[in-house]
Amino acid sequence: MILLEACCTSIESAQAMLQAGAHRVELCSALECGGLTPVWLSRLRDDPALKEPLTVNPIQTAPSLGNPTQTTPFSDNPLQLSGKSFLDRAHVLIRCRPGNFCYSQAEVDAMCQSIRLCRQVGVRGVVIGALTPDGNPDLPALRQMIRTATGSAPLDSDTAPLDTGSAPLDSGSAPLDSDTAPLDSGSAPLDSGSAPLDSDTAPLDSGSAPLPSGREQTSFGHATARPLRIVFHRAFDECKYPLETLEILISMGFHTLLTSGQAPTAEEGIPVLKQLVEKAAGRITIMAGKGITLNNVAQIAIQTRVPAIHLSERPGWRRISEILRQTQQQKIAKF
C-alpha cells in the first residue's frame, strides 16, 4: 500500500485530512518558510481526545507498485494504522528556524527539547535533519537528536564520514540552492508555556490513562515515553552525496526519508527518486514530497515506485487516494 501523508499546520486541519483519506499527518507551522516546529505543540498534551482511537471514513487502497517481496516498515503500512489514535498517526517536524540546516549547539539543544515534549505527549515520530556546511549529514547533531527521540544511541554511532572523493549523484538537474528550496516541513521552538522533561526518558504522570503498546514500565511503576520513529526531512535534497548519505541514514536507524529527489519538485526528481527506492531496497521508506498534485501523483507513483507520498494540506485528498488506487490497479493488471 502507498502511504499518504498530509503536512498540516493545525490539529483541526490534520483531523480533517485524516477524515479525507490521509493515512498519517505531519504537524508543523509556518509552511511559507518551509515549515517549523509547531508553536502549539503543547496542545497535543492537553487534549485527551487525541489519545482515543480514530473513527475515519474508510478509503480503498491497492498494493504499492514496488517490489512485491519488499517489506514495509511497520508504521509505514497504511493497514497497520487503522483504528489508531490521532497521536499514533502523527509525526512532528523539528526545525527551530528558517534558513539552512547547519545548526549551532544551542539550536540542537532547543530542538532536542521539542523532541522531549513529543515523546511526552505520545506522538508516533519526529522529522529531523542537520547538515554540515559542506553538505554532509551533521553526525553529532543527528546522534544527539536520535538519542533524545529513542532513548538510546543510533544503531551505528560510529558511522564513518562520507568519502568526499566520490562523485555526486547525477540527477539530471542542478542541485538545490539552499536559499530557494525550502522544506515541505520542519520545526520551531517550543512555546514558553510548555515545560521540558528533565531527561530523555522522563516518567510520565502515573495518573494518566493506560499506555498504548510500545510503552515501557519503570521499576517504580511509572510509564516511560515510547521511542519515537525518526524521519529525515528534505535537508537530504541539499546534501552533496545522496547515495552515501542514504546509507548513513539507514545505518543510523532512520525509518523514513522525505525527499524530492534532489530537485525543486518530486516530478522533476523522478530519476533520483527511482534510484533511491532501488538502492534502499526496503531498508528505509522513501517518501516523495514537494510539488505533488492531482495531475502528477500517478506519474510519480508509477515511475518511482515510492511506498509513501507526502503532500501539504489541501482540498481533494480523497480524489488523490482514488487516483492512486485506480492507477495501481491498472498497472498491476498488466503484469
C-alpha positions, 0 to 999 in steps of 0.5 A, a space after each residue: 500500500 502507498 502511504 499518504 501523508 498530509 503536512 498540516 499546520 493545525 490539529 483541526 486541519 490534520 483531523 480533517 485530512 485524516 477524515 479525507 483519506 490521509 493515512 498519517 499527518 505531519 504537524 508543523 507551522 509556518 509552511 511559507 518558510 518551509 515549515 517549523 516546529 509547531 508553536 502549539 505543540 503543547 496542545 497535543 498534551 492537553 487534549 485527551 481526545 487525541 489519545 482515543 482511537 480514530 473513527 475515519 471514513 474508510 478509503 480503498 487502497 491497492 498494493 504499492 507498485 514496488 517490489 512485491 517481496 519488499 517489506 514495509 516498515 511497520 508504521 509505514 503500512 497504511 493497514 497497520 494504522 487503522 483504528 489508531 489514535 490521532 497521536 499514533 498517526 502523527 509525526 512532528 517536524 523539528 526545525 527551530 528556524 528558517 534558513 539552512 540546516 547547519 545548526 549551532 549547539 544551542 539550536 540542537 539543544 532547543 530542538 532536542 527539547 521539542 523532541 522531549 515534549 513529543 515523546 511526552 505527549 505520545 506522538 508516533 515520530 519526529 522529522 529531523 535533519 542537520 547538515 554540515 556546511 559542506 553538505 554532509 549529514 551533521 553526525 553529532 547533531 543527528 546522534 544527539 537528536 536520535 538519542 533524545 527521540 529513542 532513548 538510546 544511541 543510533 544503531 551505528 554511532 560510529 558511522 564513518 564520514 562520507 568519502 568526499 572523493 566520490 562523485 555526486 549523484 547525477 540527477 539530471 538537474 542542478 542541485 538545490 540552492 539552499 536559499 530557494 528550496 525550502 522544506 515541505 516541513 520542519 520545526 520551531 521552538 517550543 512555546 514558553 508555556 510548555 515545560 521540558 522533561 528533565 531527561 530523555 526518558 522522563 516518567 510520565 504522570 502515573 495518573 494518566 490513562 493506560 499506555 498504548 503498546 510500545 510503552 515501557 514500565 519503570 521499576 517504580 511503576 511509572 510509564 516511560 515515553 515510547 521511542 519515537 520513529 525518526 524521519 529525515 526531512 528534505 535537508 537530504 535534497 541539499 546534501 552533496 552525496 545522496 547515495 552515501 548519505 542514504 546509507 548513513 541514514 539507514 545505518 543510523 536507524 532512520 525509518 523514513 526519508 522525505 525527499 524530492 529527489 534532489 530537485 525543486 519538485 518530486 516530478 522533476 526528481 523522478 530519476 533520483 527518486 527511482 534510484 533511491 527506492 532501488 538502492 534502499 531496497 526496503 531498508 528505509 521508506 522513501 517518501 516523495 514530497 514537494 510539488 505533488 498534485 492531482 495531475 502528477 501523483 500517478 506519474 510519480 507513483 508509477 515511475 518511482 515506485 515510492 511506498 509513501 507520498 507526502 503532500 501539504 494540506 489541501 482540498 481533494 485528498 480523497 480524489 488523490 487516494 482514488 487516483 492512486 488506487 485506480 492507477 495501481 490497479 491498472 498497472 498491476 493488471 498488466 503484469 
